[in-house]
Amino acid sequence: MRNEDDQPEAERPAAAAPGEAETAQTRRAMLRIGALGTAAVVTVRPGIAHAAVSALTCQIPVPQSTQPNKWIKNNGDVVNPNTGNSYPPPSQPLSGEDVKNSLKYGTNYPGYTSQQTNAYNNYIKKLTMGKQGYTCYASLQSPSRQ
Amino acid sequence: MTTPTYRTDFPQHCRTHPIDGMTLVFHRPSGATHFLDSPLPQMLALLAAKPMDAARLTTSLCATLGLPEDAEARAVVEARLTDLAGIGLVEVG
């Protein structure tokens, strides 16, 4: 019985040494061929990394800020005001959350008709790399946000 | 045949954060985020101080970690350098 009581204390100094040895062993292990079996680099794809922080807070301007006084046609083209089948753009950039809901569930943007919503969504679907809102749109589509 | 020299501007253009014994690196130029396991952060630190080839890096790394240098360590360092070059944290040449 007495031995059992003493054991933890007796072990304490001894425990420190294996701890240090283990660290050296760990270091040695990472320079062994066996270590190559495990990945030392794990890369998070930019889309996902971006989506995790900003998918719901990012915004998509419709159209680009360099295109003031333009309207959006039902096929998503940016056209001059009063062109047939075109609509005035939203007064504010669309929020990532609204865009996601609209694309996924078909909801209209608050304060806009279904025709306007469709036109805006067609515009968004045509965004390409380098356009304002593209990163936001891309991040909404990454698998983790579905 | 010349031995390739490896260089890095790490940690410039990067945001780093230690996490669970690994190093989380956000590399601004590529916009990618990497989790680096040991000994990659140590390798980057040594290369940042001085560009060198794989053999010299192995010597420095083993000295830093207090480990004996051997052929196995050299092979691992070479493989890890390839990993680092692949993600753009290290430049060859």
gemmi code that builds the backbone of each chain (N, CA, C; Angstrom):
import gemmi

chains = {
    "A": [
        ("MET", (0.826, -1.205, 0.000), (0.000, 0.000, 0.000), (0.857, 1.251, 0.000)),
        ("ARG", (1.800, 1.234, 0.871), (2.682, 2.369, 1.004), (3.455, 2.605, -0.298)),
        ("ASN", (3.795, 1.511, -0.923), (4.510, 1.622, -2.189), (3.685, 2.348, -3.250)),
        ("GLU", (2.386, 2.027, -3.255), (1.518, 2.660, -4.246), (1.450, 4.171, -4.037)),
        ("ASP", (1.398, 4.536, -2.714), (1.344, 5.975, -2.427), (2.601, 6.680, -2.913)),
        ("ASP", (3.689, 6.012, -2.751), (4.974, 6.631, -3.108), (5.213, 6.697, -4.618)),
        ("GLN", (4.557, 5.801, -5.289), (4.864, 5.647, -6.713), (4.780, 6.940, -7.548)),
        ("PRO", (3.682, 7.685, -7.416), (3.594, 8.876, -8.272), (4.763, 9.819, -8.060)),
        ("GLU", (5.105, 10.036, -6.770), (6.199, 10.963, -6.498), (7.506, 10.436, -7.044)),
        ("ALA", (7.680, 9.158, -6.899), (8.934, 8.551, -7.363), (9.028, 8.669, -8.887)),
        ("GLU", (7.880, 8.642, -9.519), (7.890, 8.645, -10.979), (8.089, 10.037, -11.572)),
        ("ARG", (7.749, 11.007, -10.771), (7.744, 12.366, -11.331), (9.082, 12.793, -11.972)),
        ("PRO", (10.202, 12.647, -11.225), (11.459, 13.060, -11.858), (11.770, 12.219, -13.098)),
        ("ALA", (11.426, 10.946, -12.999), (11.720, 10.045, -14.111), (10.883, 10.418, -15.339)),
        ("ALA", (9.667, 10.920, -15.082), (8.759, 11.213, -16.188), (9.285, 12.342, -17.070)),
        ("ALA", (10.036, 13.261, -16.468), (10.533, 14.400, -17.230), (11.522, 13.954, -18.304)),
        ("ALA", (12.345, 13.008, -17.946), (13.358, 12.542, -18.896), (12.748, 11.895, -20.150)),
        ("PRO", (11.788, 10.952, -19.972), (11.171, 10.391, -21.169), (10.497, 11.474, -22.010)),
        ("GLY", (9.950, 12.508, -21.360), (9.309, 13.602, -22.093), (10.285, 14.254, -23.046)),
        ("GLU", (11.465, 14.550, -22.534), (12.481, 15.185, -23.383), (12.941, 14.243, -24.476)),
        ("ALA", (13.121, 12.992, -24.087), (13.572, 11.994, -25.060), (12.547, 11.887, -26.183)),
        ("GLU", (11.275, 11.983, -25.793), (10.204, 11.868, -26.771), (10.269, 13.003, -27.786)),
        ("THR", (10.577, 14.215, -27.292), (10.668, 15.358, -28.195), (11.765, 15.132, -29.230)),
        ("ALA", (12.921, 14.685, -28.745), (14.029, 14.421, -29.666), (13.649, 13.325, -30.639)),
        ("GLN", (12.886, 12.355, -30.108), (12.457, 11.242, -30.946), (11.488, 11.740, -32.025)),
        ("THR", (10.601, 12.640, -31.621), (9.645, 13.204, -32.569), (10.381, 13.946, -33.663)),
        ("ARG", (11.377, 14.734, -33.241), (12.172, 15.483, -34.224), (12.866, 14.541, -35.184)),
        ("ARG", (13.416, 13.468, -34.585), (14.137, 12.511, -35.418), (13.168, 11.860, -36.397)),
        ("ALA", (11.961, 11.578, -35.894), (10.972, 10.879, -36.734), (10.610, 11.699, -37.961)),
        ("MET", (10.588, 13.019, -37.817), (10.150, 13.811, -38.975), (11.234, 13.908, -40.040)),
        ("LEU", (12.440, 13.464, -39.702), (13.491, 13.424, -40.725), (13.793, 11.989, -41.161)),
        ("ARG", (12.838, 11.097, -40.863), (12.978, 9.717, -41.324), (12.150, 9.536, -42.594)),
        ("ILE", (12.588, 8.600, -43.422), (11.869, 8.321, -44.676), (10.386, 8.060, -44.396)),
        ("GLY", (10.127, 7.394, -43.283), (8.738, 7.081, -42.928), (7.865, 8.314, -42.852)),
        ("ALA", (8.487, 9.460, -42.498), (7.728, 10.700, -42.361), (7.155, 11.153, -43.689)),
        ("LEU", (7.742, 10.682, -44.768), (7.268, 11.108, -46.089), (5.895, 10.530, -46.420)),
        ("GLY", (5.494, 9.542, -45.640), (4.166, 8.965, -45.850), (3.056, 9.916, -45.458)),
        ("THR", (3.388, 10.842, -44.558), (2.360, 11.796, -44.126), (2.626, 13.154, -44.774)),
        ("ALA", (1.574, 13.866, -45.056), (1.707, 15.174, -45.691), (2.200, 16.191, -44.678)),
        ("ALA", (3.237, 16.929, -45.048), (3.716, 18.001, -44.174), (3.091, 19.320, -44.585)),
        ("VAL", (2.461, 19.322, -45.758), (1.782, 20.521, -46.220), (0.326, 20.178, -46.503)),
        ("VAL", (-0.567, 20.893, -45.893), (-1.977, 20.757, -46.238), (-2.436, 22.126, -46.687)),
        ("THR", (-2.891, 22.210, -47.912), (-3.287, 23.502, -48.453), (-4.804, 23.616, -48.497)),
        ("VAL", (-5.282, 24.729, -47.990), (-6.716, 24.996, -48.032), (-6.978, 25.763, -49.318)),
        ("ARG", (-7.898, 25.270, -50.116), (-8.171, 25.947, -51.385), (-8.679, 27.356, -51.118)),
        ("PRO", (-8.193, 28.330, -51.914), (-8.565, 29.722, -51.682), (-10.077, 29.932, -51.599)),
        ("GLY", (-10.816, 29.291, -52.451), (-12.268, 29.478, -52.463), (-12.895, 29.144, -51.132)),
        ("ILE", (-12.479, 28.015, -50.585), (-13.060, 27.579, -49.322), (-12.617, 28.484, -48.190)),
        ("ALA", (-11.316, 28.833, -48.209), (-10.807, 29.684, -47.136), (-11.540, 31.014, -47.138)),
        ("HIS", (-11.777, 31.520, -48.329), (-12.462, 32.791, -48.449), (-13.914, 32.655, -48.022)),
        ("ALA", (-14.542, 31.557, -48.469), (-15.952, 31.352, -48.184), (-16.205, 31.288, -46.682)),
        ("ALA", (-15.290, 30.647, -45.980), (-15.498, 30.430, -44.557), (-15.663, 31.751, -43.816)),
        ("VAL", (-14.968, 32.781, -44.274), (-15.047, 34.037, -43.540), (-16.029, 35.020, -44.150)),
        ("SER", (-16.250, 34.918, -45.458), (-16.962, 36.037, -46.044), (-18.114, 35.708, -46.973)),
        ("ALA", (-18.450, 34.435, -47.122), (-19.493, 34.104, -48.096), (-20.786, 34.850, -47.796)),
        ("LEU", (-21.092, 34.986, -46.525), (-22.387, 35.567, -46.194), (-22.323, 37.080, -46.030)),
        ("THR", (-21.124, 37.617, -45.974), (-21.024, 39.062, -45.771), (-20.514, 39.792, -47.010)),
        ("CYS", (-20.064, 39.027, -48.029), (-19.531, 39.701, -49.208), (-20.678, 40.294, -50.036)),
        ("GLN", (-20.322, 41.129, -50.988), (-21.341, 41.804, -51.789), (-21.016, 41.705, -53.273)),
        ("ILE", (-22.048, 41.757, -54.088), (-21.855, 41.746, -55.533), (-22.516, 42.996, -56.108)),
        ("PRO", (-21.702, 43.928, -56.630), (-22.308, 45.104, -57.244), (-22.896, 44.728, -58.604)),
        ("VAL", (-24.076, 45.224, -58.903), (-24.722, 44.955, -60.194), (-25.113, 46.293, -60.812)),
        ("PRO", (-24.545, 46.694, -61.928), (-23.379, 46.081, -62.578), (-22.096, 46.555, -61.902)),
        ("GLN", (-20.960, 46.574, -62.610), (-19.694, 47.028, -62.032), (-19.797, 48.507, -61.662)),
        ("SER", (-19.002, 48.913, -60.680), (-19.063, 50.323, -60.259), (-18.600, 51.258, -61.372)),
        ("THR", (-17.914, 50.682, -62.383), (-17.453, 51.500, -63.514), (-18.547, 51.636, -64.576)),
        ("GLN", (-19.732, 51.094, -64.279), (-20.828, 51.137, -65.260), (-22.058, 51.827, -64.663)),
        ("PRO", (-21.909, 53.087, -64.233), (-23.072, 53.755, -63.660), (-24.100, 54.043, -64.753)),
        ("ASN", (-25.341, 54.192, -64.351), (-26.419, 54.519, -65.289), (-26.635, 53.471, -66.372)),
        ("LYS", (-26.289, 52.231, -66.072), (-26.578, 51.150, -67.021), (-27.681, 50.273, -66.434)),
        ("TRP", (-28.426, 49.641, -67.315), (-29.465, 48.718, -66.878), (-29.030, 47.286, -67.169)),
        ("ILE", (-29.814, 46.344, -66.614), (-29.477, 44.934, -66.804), (-30.585, 44.285, -67.631)),
        ("LYS", (-30.193, 43.658, -68.728), (-31.166, 42.994, -69.582), (-31.540, 41.644, -68.976)),
        ("ASN", (-32.670, 41.076, -69.421), (-33.109, 39.808, -68.807), (-32.111, 38.669, -69.017)),
        ("ASN", (-31.242, 38.777, -70.025), (-30.223, 37.736, -70.208), (-28.944, 38.034, -69.427)),
        ("GLY", (-28.943, 39.123, -68.681), (-27.791, 39.451, -67.843), (-26.850, 40.459, -68.475)),
        ("ASP", (-27.107, 40.837, -69.707), (-26.234, 41.824, -70.351), (-26.390, 43.195, -69.698)),
        ("VAL", (-25.316, 43.979, -69.741), (-25.368, 45.354, -69.254), (-25.693, 46.238, -70.459)),
        ("VAL", (-26.793, 46.970, -70.363), (-27.268, 47.723, -71.541), (-27.601, 49.161, -71.147)),
        ("ASN", (-27.873, 49.967, -72.154), (-28.275, 51.348, -71.897), (-29.690, 51.364, -71.311)),
        ("PRO", (-29.997, 52.429, -70.540), (-31.333, 52.523, -69.937), (-32.412, 52.444, -71.008)),
        ("ASN", (-33.559, 51.861, -70.618), (-34.745, 51.778, -71.479), (-34.593, 50.842, -72.674)),
        ("THR", (-33.520, 50.033, -72.677), (-33.419, 48.980, -73.687), (-34.543, 47.971, -73.406)),
        ("GLY", (-35.088, 47.344, -74.464), (-36.158, 46.372, -74.268), (-35.741, 45.241, -73.353)),
        ("ASN", (-36.697, 44.765, -72.514), (-36.448, 43.652, -71.590), (-35.293, 43.928, -70.625)),
        ("SER", (-35.081, 45.207, -70.311), (-34.018, 45.491, -69.340), (-34.611, 46.222, -68.142)),
        ("TYR", (-33.872, 46.194, -67.060), (-34.365, 46.739, -65.794), (-33.289, 47.602, -65.145)),
        ("PRO", (-33.737, 48.605, -64.371), (-32.746, 49.398, -63.625), (-31.988, 48.486, -62.664)),
        ("PRO", (-30.730, 48.771, -62.420), (-29.960, 47.915, -61.498), (-30.415, 48.116, -60.055)),
        ("PRO", (-30.044, 47.193, -59.168), (-30.369, 47.403, -57.751), (-29.635, 48.635, -57.239)),
        ("SER", (-30.260, 49.335, -56.301), (-29.658, 50.573, -55.810), (-28.451, 50.306, -54.920)),
        ("GLN", (-28.406, 49.102, -54.364), (-27.281, 48.724, -53.488), (-26.659, 47.447, -54.039)),
        ("PRO", (-25.370, 47.216, -53.764), (-24.802, 45.908, -54.126), (-25.611, 44.801, -53.445)),
        ("LEU", (-25.753, 43.669, -54.101), (-26.505, 42.551, -53.529), (-25.635, 41.829, -52.511)),
        ("SER", (-26.252, 41.406, -51.409), (-25.457, 40.730, -50.381), (-25.278, 39.259, -50.751)),
        ("GLY", (-24.157, 38.689, -50.340), (-23.855, 37.286, -50.628), (-24.969, 36.374, -50.149)),
        ("GLU", (-25.506, 36.679, -48.999), (-26.588, 35.860, -48.426), (-27.818, 35.876, -49.333)),
        ("ASP", (-28.206, 37.068, -49.804), (-29.369, 37.181, -50.686), (-29.129, 36.467, -52.011)),
        ("VAL", (-27.900, 36.621, -52.540), (-27.572, 35.984, -53.816), (-27.651, 34.474, -53.666)),
        ("LYS", (-27.107, 33.967, -52.566), (-27.120, 32.525, -52.350), (-28.564, 32.016, -52.289)),
        ("ASN", (-29.390, 32.710, -51.514), (-30.779, 32.279, -51.382), (-31.525, 32.363, -52.700)),
        ("SER", (-31.242, 33.416, -53.457), (-31.939, 33.575, -54.722), (-31.539, 32.479, -55.711)),
        ("LEU", (-30.241, 32.204, -55.799), (-29.774, 31.197, -56.755), (-30.217, 29.801, -56.332)),
        ("LYS", (-30.261, 29.585, -55.027), (-30.549, 28.236, -54.545), (-32.052, 27.982, -54.413)),
        ("TYR", (-32.775, 28.977, -53.922), (-34.198, 28.757, -53.636), (-35.115, 29.592, -54.524)),
        ("GLY", (-34.544, 30.418, -55.380), (-35.378, 31.207, -56.272), (-36.071, 32.393, -55.612)),
        ("THR", (-35.570, 32.811, -54.477), (-36.204, 33.954, -53.814), (-35.851, 35.252, -54.543)),
        ("ASN", (-36.802, 36.199, -54.502), (-36.531, 37.504, -55.118), (-35.688, 38.357, -54.186)),
        ("TYR", (-34.911, 39.271, -54.782), (-34.170, 40.207, -53.948), (-35.168, 41.161, -53.314)),
        ("PRO", (-34.931, 41.517, -52.059), (-35.888, 42.368, -51.341), (-36.138, 43.669, -52.103)),
        ("GLY", (-37.389, 43.918, -52.419), (-37.752, 45.160, -53.095), (-37.681, 45.072, -54.612)),
        ("TYR", (-37.388, 43.885, -55.154), (-37.289, 43.760, -56.611), (-38.197, 42.642, -57.120)),
        ("THR", (-38.635, 42.785, -58.373), (-39.551, 41.800, -58.958), (-38.797, 40.542, -59.350)),
        ("SER", (-39.576, 39.509, -59.698), (-38.922, 38.264, -60.114), (-38.189, 38.464, -61.437)),
        ("GLN", (-38.709, 39.335, -62.317), (-38.003, 39.608, -63.580), (-36.660, 40.274, -63.317)),
        ("GLN", (-36.693, 41.260, -62.409), (-35.437, 41.941, -62.067), (-34.463, 40.948, -61.438)),
        ("THR", (-34.982, 40.146, -60.515), (-34.137, 39.154, -59.847), (-33.474, 38.236, -60.870)),
        ("ASN", (-34.272, 37.752, -61.837), (-33.712, 36.873, -62.869), (-32.623, 37.565, -63.670)),
        ("ALA", (-32.890, 38.820, -64.032), (-31.900, 39.570, -64.817), (-30.605, 39.718, -64.022)),
        ("TYR", (-30.736, 40.077, -62.726), (-29.550, 40.261, -61.890), (-28.790, 38.936, -61.752)),
        ("ASN", (-29.541, 37.847, -61.569), (-28.881, 36.547, -61.411), (-28.166, 36.134, -62.696)),
        ("ASN", (-28.792, 36.433, -63.839), (-28.128, 36.116, -65.107), (-26.842, 36.926, -65.257)),
        ("TYR", (-26.905, 38.174, -64.799), (-25.696, 39.010, -64.813), (-24.619, 38.376, -63.931)),
        ("ILE", (-25.003, 37.964, -62.733), (-24.038, 37.400, -61.780), (-23.407, 36.122, -62.335)),
        ("LYS", (-24.234, 35.304, -63.004), (-23.713, 34.037, -63.541), (-22.689, 34.265, -64.653)),
        ("LYS", (-22.731, 35.453, -65.254), (-21.775, 35.745, -66.335), (-20.487, 36.373, -65.809)),
        ("LEU", (-20.414, 36.628, -64.496), (-19.201, 37.256, -63.948), (-17.995, 36.380, -64.237)),
        ("THR", (-16.896, 37.006, -64.561), (-15.665, 36.256, -64.793), (-14.588, 36.759, -63.846)),
        ("MET", (-13.516, 36.000, -63.765), (-12.380, 36.339, -62.914), (-11.960, 37.783, -63.142)),
        ("GLY", (-11.790, 38.503, -62.056), (-11.328, 39.879, -62.185), (-12.450, 40.898, -62.108)),
        ("LYS", (-13.697, 40.421, -62.289), (-14.828, 41.350, -62.185), (-15.196, 41.516, -60.716)),
        ("GLN", (-15.741, 42.696, -60.413), (-16.198, 42.918, -59.046), (-17.300, 41.904, -58.726)),
        ("GLY", (-17.179, 41.285, -57.563), (-18.211, 40.340, -57.139), (-17.918, 38.909, -57.535)),
        ("TYR", (-16.918, 38.718, -58.408), (-16.659, 37.344, -58.863), (-16.226, 36.439, -57.712)),
        ("THR", (-15.313, 36.962, -56.883), (-14.824, 36.151, -55.764), (-15.968, 35.794, -54.828)),
        ("CYS", (-16.855, 36.760, -54.622), (-18.010, 36.523, -53.754), (-18.888, 35.430, -54.360)),
        ("TYR", (-19.191, 35.571, -55.647), (-20.026, 34.582, -56.338), (-19.368, 33.211, -56.288)),
        ("ALA", (-18.032, 33.169, -56.548), (-17.312, 31.893, -56.546), (-17.370, 31.261, -55.160)),
        ("SER", (-17.222, 32.077, -54.143), (-17.193, 31.505, -52.793), (-18.566, 30.970, -52.403)),
        ("LEU", (-19.622, 31.557, -52.959), (-20.967, 31.055, -52.650), (-21.166, 29.663, -53.225)),
        ("GLN", (-20.394, 29.352, -54.268), (-20.582, 28.067, -54.926), (-19.704, 26.975, -54.384)),
        ("SER", (-18.748, 27.308, -53.494), (-17.855, 26.258, -53.012), (-18.675, 25.262, -52.186)),
        ("PRO", (-18.308, 23.990, -52.231), (-19.115, 22.936, -51.648), (-19.503, 23.170, -50.195)),
        ("SER", (-18.584, 23.780, -49.432), (-18.858, 23.918, -48.001), (-20.009, 24.870, -47.728)),
        ("ARG", (-20.398, 25.662, -48.728), (-21.462, 26.636, -48.489), (-22.800, 26.174, -49.028)),
        ("GLN", (-22.856, 24.997, -49.626), (-24.120, 24.571, -50.235), (-25.165, 24.265, -49.167)),
    ],
    "B": [
        ("MET", (27.005, 19.244, -63.395), (25.631, 19.486, -62.916), (25.680, 20.380, -61.685)),
        ("THR", (24.926, 21.446, -61.716), (24.921, 22.331, -60.553), (23.790, 21.942, -59.605)),
        ("THR", (24.075, 22.096, -58.338), (23.048, 21.776, -57.355), (22.126, 22.973, -57.217)),
        ("PRO", (20.837, 22.745, -57.247), (19.928, 23.886, -57.138), (20.006, 24.542, -55.752)),
        ("THR", (19.938, 25.863, -55.768), (19.903, 26.607, -54.514), (18.449, 26.989, -54.248)),
        ("TYR", (18.069, 26.883, -53.020), (16.691, 27.217, -52.652), (16.677, 28.504, -51.866)),
        ("ARG", (15.686, 29.337, -52.173), (15.558, 30.597, -51.435), (14.094, 30.838, -51.111)),
        ("THR", (13.866, 31.691, -50.132), (12.490, 32.024, -49.779), (12.447, 33.432, -49.215)),
        ("ASP", (11.319, 34.101, -49.407), (11.172, 35.412, -48.777), (10.260, 35.281, -47.556)),
        ("PHE", (10.009, 34.028, -47.167), (9.222, 33.778, -45.972), (9.851, 34.498, -44.790)),
        ("PRO", (9.149, 35.103, -43.853), (7.696, 35.168, -43.790), (7.104, 36.441, -44.410)),
        ("GLN", (7.863, 37.137, -45.273), (7.261, 38.281, -45.938), (6.161, 37.766, -46.850)),
        ("HIS", (5.180, 38.564, -47.097), (4.031, 38.193, -47.926), (3.218, 37.078, -47.292)),
        ("CYS", (3.484, 36.779, -46.031), (2.749, 35.697, -45.381), (2.237, 36.162, -44.027)),
        ("ARG", (1.115, 35.608, -43.623), (0.675, 35.755, -42.237), (0.788, 34.373, -41.634)),
        ("THR", (1.464, 34.282, -40.517), (1.638, 32.960, -39.923), (1.019, 32.929, -38.540)),
        ("HIS", (0.621, 31.750, -38.168), (-0.017, 31.578, -36.870), (0.237, 30.156, -36.394)),
        ("PRO", (0.876, 29.996, -35.217), (1.084, 28.633, -34.733), (-0.236, 28.038, -34.240)),
        ("ILE", (-0.485, 26.800, -34.593), (-1.739, 26.189, -34.180), (-1.528, 24.696, -33.995)),
        ("ASP", (-1.756, 24.217, -32.787), (-1.638, 22.794, -32.479), (-0.331, 22.166, -32.945)),
        ("GLY", (0.762, 22.856, -32.718), (2.056, 22.283, -33.104), (2.353, 22.427, -34.583)),
        ("MET", (1.385, 22.947, -35.337), (1.630, 23.188, -36.755), (1.682, 24.697, -36.972)),
        ("THR", (2.050, 25.094, -38.170), (2.079, 26.515, -38.479), (1.083, 26.786, -39.599)),
        ("LEU", (0.176, 27.689, -39.327), (-0.813, 28.070, -40.326), (-0.240, 29.269, -41.078)),
        ("VAL", (-0.158, 29.151, -42.398), (0.455, 30.208, -43.209), (-0.531, 30.689, -44.257)),
        ("PHE", (-0.810, 31.974, -44.245), (-1.578, 32.545, -45.344), (-0.583, 33.231, -46.264)),
        ("HIS", (-0.498, 32.737, -47.494), (0.470, 33.237, -48.462), (-0.249, 34.234, -49.360)),
        ("ARG", (-0.003, 35.527, -49.141), (-0.741, 36.561, -49.874), (-0.663, 36.441, -51.392)),
        ("PRO", (0.548, 36.243, -51.981), (0.609, 36.222, -53.447), (-0.301, 35.182, -54.083)),
        ("SER", (-0.434, 34.016, -53.463), (-1.255, 32.964, -54.072), (-2.663, 32.956, -53.484)),
        ("GLY", (-2.842, 33.640, -52.364), (-4.155, 33.637, -51.715), (-4.474, 32.310, -51.055)),
        ("ALA", (-3.477, 31.420, -50.997), (-3.723, 30.087, -50.437), (-3.314, 30.043, -48.970)),
        ("THR", (-3.959, 29.164, -48.247), (-3.643, 28.964, -46.847), (-3.065, 27.562, -46.686)),
        ("HIS", (-1.944, 27.462, -45.997), (-1.288, 26.166, -45.827), (-1.105, 25.850, -44.343)),
        ("PHE", (-1.279, 24.585, -44.003), (-0.857, 24.100, -42.688), (0.489, 23.428, -42.899)),
        ("LEU", (1.507, 23.912, -42.206), (2.835, 23.316, -42.349), (3.188, 22.549, -41.080)),
        ("ASP", (3.589, 21.301, -41.266), (4.024, 20.500, -40.136), (5.541, 20.647, -40.019)),
        ("SER", (6.065, 20.358, -38.846), (7.513, 20.344, -38.694), (8.080, 19.294, -39.640)),
        ("PRO", (9.247, 19.504, -40.204), (10.189, 20.602, -39.942), (10.096, 21.733, -40.973)),
        ("LEU", (8.974, 21.867, -41.665), (8.920, 22.852, -42.746), (9.123, 24.295, -42.267)),
        ("PRO", (8.482, 24.714, -41.160), (8.724, 26.099, -40.713), (10.201, 26.336, -40.387)),
        ("GLN", (10.847, 25.323, -39.793), (12.275, 25.448, -39.474), (13.102, 25.564, -40.756)),
        ("MET", (12.730, 24.780, -41.758), (13.454, 24.839, -43.041), (13.300, 26.221, -43.658)),
        ("LEU", (12.075, 26.756, -43.613), (11.825, 28.078, -44.192), (12.634, 29.149, -43.468)),
        ("ALA", (12.704, 29.028, -42.141), (13.441, 30.021, -41.366), (14.919, 30.005, -41.753)),
        ("LEU", (15.470, 28.808, -41.925), (16.880, 28.696, -42.293), (17.130, 29.241, -43.695)),
        ("LEU", (16.215, 28.934, -44.621), (16.376, 29.422, -45.993), (16.186, 30.931, -46.082)),
        ("ALA", (15.313, 31.453, -45.219), (15.085, 32.901, -45.225), (16.353, 33.621, -44.786)),
        ("ALA", (17.057, 33.017, -43.812), (18.291, 33.627, -43.325), (19.372, 33.562, -44.397)),
        ("LYS", (19.383, 32.471, -45.154), (20.434, 32.299, -46.157), (20.009, 31.262, -47.191)),
        ("PRO", (19.958, 31.648, -48.475), (19.638, 30.656, -49.508), (20.719, 29.586, -49.541)),
        ("MET", (20.311, 28.344, -49.688), (21.319, 27.277, -49.761), (20.774, 26.074, -50.494)),
        ("ASP", (21.670, 25.123, -50.778), (21.220, 23.913, -51.462), (20.755, 22.893, -50.424)),
        ("ALA", (20.241, 21.776, -50.928), (19.627, 20.785, -50.043), (20.614, 20.237, -49.014)),
        ("ALA", (21.865, 20.019, -49.454), (22.857, 19.434, -48.548), (23.151, 20.366, -47.375)),
        ("ARG", (23.358, 21.657, -47.704), (23.659, 22.617, -46.637), (22.462, 22.786, -45.717)),
        ("LEU", (21.268, 22.773, -46.330), (20.068, 22.932, -45.515), (19.918, 21.755, -44.552)),
        ("THR", (20.215, 20.558, -45.032), (20.133, 19.380, -44.161), (21.086, 19.536, -42.984)),
        ("THR", (22.308, 19.968, -43.271), (23.302, 20.161, -42.208), (22.789, 21.182, -41.183)),
        ("SER", (22.295, 22.310, -41.689), (21.815, 23.357, -40.781), (20.622, 22.888, -39.973)),
        ("LEU", (19.714, 22.199, -40.665), (18.496, 21.759, -39.992), (18.818, 20.760, -38.895)),
        ("CYS", (19.673, 19.801, -39.191), (20.042, 18.804, -38.192), (20.756, 19.465, -37.014)),
        ("ALA", (21.576, 20.474, -37.313), (22.261, 21.191, -36.234), (21.244, 21.941, -35.380)),
        ("THR", (20.269, 22.567, -36.029), (19.249, 23.316, -35.306), (18.421, 22.402, -34.402)),
        ("LEU", (18.081, 21.244, -34.937), (17.227, 20.325, -34.186), (18.021, 19.425, -33.255)),
        ("GLY", (19.345, 19.494, -33.337), (20.172, 18.661, -32.484), (20.124, 17.192, -32.869)),
        ("LEU", (20.044, 16.959, -34.173), (19.959, 15.580, -34.648), (21.181, 15.244, -35.486)),
        ("PRO", (21.562, 13.971, -35.495), (22.668, 13.577, -36.369), (22.224, 13.643, -37.829)),
        ("GLU", (23.131, 14.092, -38.675), (22.806, 14.214, -40.099), (23.083, 12.891, -40.793)),
        ("ASP", (22.133, 12.426, -41.569), (22.361, 11.196, -42.316), (21.662, 11.258, -43.673)),
        ("ALA", (21.839, 10.219, -44.442), (21.291, 10.184, -45.806), (19.765, 10.260, -45.787)),
        ("GLU", (19.184, 9.650, -44.772), (17.732, 9.638, -44.662), (17.208, 11.064, -44.479)),
        ("ALA", (17.844, 11.798, -43.569), (17.438, 13.184, -43.317), (17.555, 14.001, -44.605)),
        ("ARG", (18.623, 13.770, -45.332), (18.851, 14.496, -46.579), (17.728, 14.215, -47.579)),
        ("ALA", (17.334, 12.930, -47.669), (16.258, 12.557, -48.595), (14.953, 13.245, -48.205)),
        ("VAL", (14.690, 13.295, -46.894), (13.453, 13.927, -46.425), (13.484, 15.421, -46.718)),
        ("VAL", (14.623, 16.050, -46.456), (14.737, 17.488, -46.707), (14.508, 17.789, -48.192)),
        ("GLU", (15.077, 16.955, -49.051), (14.888, 17.166, -50.492), (13.424, 17.038, -50.892)),
        ("ALA", (12.766, 16.023, -50.325), (11.348, 15.822, -50.646), (10.511, 16.999, -50.149)),
        ("ARG", (10.836, 17.475, -48.942), (10.063, 18.590, -48.376), (10.323, 19.892, -49.142)),
        ("LEU", (11.533, 20.038, -49.653), (11.834, 21.223, -50.469), (10.964, 21.224, -51.724)),
        ("THR", (10.783, 20.028, -52.285), (9.921, 19.915, -53.457), (8.489, 20.322, -53.094)),
        ("ASP", (8.032, 19.883, -51.919), (6.691, 20.270, -51.452), (6.582, 21.793, -51.366)),
        ("LEU", (7.591, 22.399, -50.726), (7.555, 23.847, -50.508), (7.633, 24.618, -51.821)),
        ("ALA", (8.422, 24.096, -52.757), (8.509, 24.754, -54.058), (7.175, 24.629, -54.780)),
        ("GLY", (6.523, 23.492, -54.582), (5.241, 23.237, -55.230), (4.164, 24.228, -54.826)),
        ("ILE", (4.198, 24.680, -53.590), (3.174, 25.631, -53.141), (3.675, 27.069, -53.240)),
        ("GLY", (4.882, 27.254, -53.741), (5.372, 28.606, -54.002), (5.998, 29.310, -52.816)),
        ("LEU", (6.250, 28.585, -51.727), (6.886, 29.232, -50.576), (8.407, 29.254, -50.740)),
        ("VAL", (8.907, 28.377, -51.597), (10.344, 28.319, -51.836), (10.594, 28.431, -53.337)),
        ("GLU", (11.655, 29.152, -53.685), (12.030, 29.267, -55.103), (13.309, 28.503, -55.359)),
        ("VAL", (13.365, 27.854, -56.488), (14.549, 27.089, -56.860), (15.375, 27.910, -57.834)),
        ("GLY", (16.705, 27.884, -57.635), (17.575, 28.540, -58.616), (18.436, 29.602, -58.012)),
    ],
}
model = gemmi.Model(1)
for chain_id, residues in chains.items():
    chain = gemmi.Chain(chain_id)
    for i, (resn, *xyz) in enumerate(residues, 1):
        res = gemmi.Residue()
        res.name, res.seqid = resn, gemmi.SeqId(i, " ")
        for name, pos in zip(("N", "CA", "C"), xyz):
            atom = gemmi.Atom()
            atom.name, atom.element = name, gemmi.Element(name[0])
            atom.pos, atom.b_iso = gemmi.Position(*pos), 0.0
            res.add_atom(atom)
        chain.add_residue(res)
    model.add_chain(chain)
structure = gemmi.Structure()
structure.add_model(model)
structure.setup_entities()
